[in-house]
Amino acid sequence: MPRLKPVPAETPFIRKDGTLAADYKELLTDKTRCEPLMLRANMLLQASGKRPSYIQAKCGVTTQTLRNWAKHKTRRPNSSTLRFVGAALGYDLDFIKRSKR
């Protein structure tokens, strides 16, 4: 899998002033124009050392899908696919309410 640059720690879903992004293009990272959650899931997969075939056996997401993520061929992955890959790696995908800033 190709190496990915780290996604900034601050969430791209909320602007620095605390307001929500106006449209979906603002939610995408500037350089890749890919869904930030997909990039993070791919980074977690790389960090885990697990092979894509392990993910396929564990949750049914194909190795081709994971290759497409790594090569940024997928722009907006299915949320359930992200959830399944996260679960196979031991993570939950959930909404967390932010405190007011």
Wavefront OBJ file of the C-alpha trace (Angstrom):
o trace
v 0.000 0.000 0.000
v 1.285 3.506 -0.738
v 2.195 5.672 2.235
v -0.329 8.387 3.098
v 0.404 11.768 4.592
v -1.161 12.176 8.046
v -4.523 13.929 8.230
v -4.441 17.002 10.521
v -5.588 16.264 14.054
v -8.267 18.961 14.011
v -11.487 17.781 12.467
v -12.188 19.091 8.959
v -15.942 19.009 9.630
v -15.899 22.115 11.806
v -14.173 25.345 10.877
v -11.747 26.971 13.311
v -14.453 29.467 14.326
v -16.688 26.539 15.411
v -19.228 26.760 12.578
v -20.090 23.821 10.338
v -18.685 23.616 6.831
v -21.036 25.057 4.200
v -20.751 22.269 1.617
v -19.226 18.858 1.134
v -16.162 20.189 -0.727
v -15.055 21.885 2.479
v -15.178 18.529 4.252
v -12.673 16.978 1.872
v -8.964 17.334 2.437
v -7.413 19.869 0.067
v -4.696 17.771 -1.567
v -6.481 14.489 -2.064
v -10.151 15.469 -2.283
v -10.950 12.240 -0.447
v -13.138 11.637 2.567
v -11.036 12.282 5.716
v -12.554 9.286 7.537
v -11.463 7.012 4.700
v -7.916 8.386 4.914
v -7.892 7.797 8.662
v -9.239 4.257 8.253
v -6.502 3.572 5.709
v -3.853 4.965 8.078
v -5.206 2.743 10.891
v -5.015 -0.254 8.573
v -1.396 0.546 7.717
v -0.492 1.124 11.370
v -2.118 -2.156 12.424
v 0.136 -4.183 10.141
v -2.869 -6.253 9.075
v -3.077 -7.341 5.458
v -6.092 -6.401 3.319
v -6.859 -10.124 3.024
v -7.287 -10.210 6.832
v -9.880 -7.395 6.614
v -11.688 -9.200 3.807
v -11.857 -12.416 5.841
v -12.900 -10.560 9.005
v -15.662 -8.295 7.641
v -16.158 -8.937 3.921
v -14.764 -5.645 2.564
v -12.787 -6.654 -0.515
v -9.070 -6.151 -0.957
v -9.878 -4.207 -4.155
v -11.878 -1.692 -2.123
v -8.961 -1.221 0.264
v -6.546 -0.809 -2.675
v -8.852 1.831 -4.141
v -8.784 3.678 -0.814
v -4.985 3.561 -0.707
v -4.695 4.884 -4.269
v -7.361 7.573 -3.659
v -9.569 6.130 -6.399
v -12.505 6.183 -3.985
v -13.711 9.668 -3.075
v -16.771 9.019 -0.912
v -16.832 5.547 0.617
v -19.976 3.964 1.980
v -20.351 4.665 5.703
v -21.079 1.013 6.453
v -17.836 0.019 4.681
v -15.914 2.436 6.914
v -17.713 1.017 9.959
v -16.921 -2.595 8.991
v -13.217 -1.887 8.396
v -13.024 0.018 11.677
v -14.691 -2.843 13.532
v -12.293 -5.359 11.985
v -9.442 -3.243 13.368
v -11.088 -2.893 16.795
v -12.570 0.623 16.407
v -16.116 2.004 16.532
v -17.417 4.709 14.212
v -19.806 6.930 16.132
v -21.032 10.513 16.522
v -19.647 12.326 19.535
v -21.159 15.610 20.690
v -18.618 18.366 20.940
v -18.591 20.803 23.803
v -19.065 24.481 22.969
v -15.837 26.302 22.393
l 1 2 3 4 5 6 7 8 9 10 11 12 13 14 15 16 17 18 19 20 21 22 23 24 25 26 27 28 29 30 31 32 33 34 35 36 37 38 39 40 41 42 43 44 45 46 47 48 49 50 51 52 53 54 55 56 57 58 59 60 61 62 63 64 65 66 67 68 69 70 71 72 73 74 75 76 77 78 79 80 81 82 83 84 85 86 87 88 89 90 91 92 93 94 95 96 97 98 99 100 101
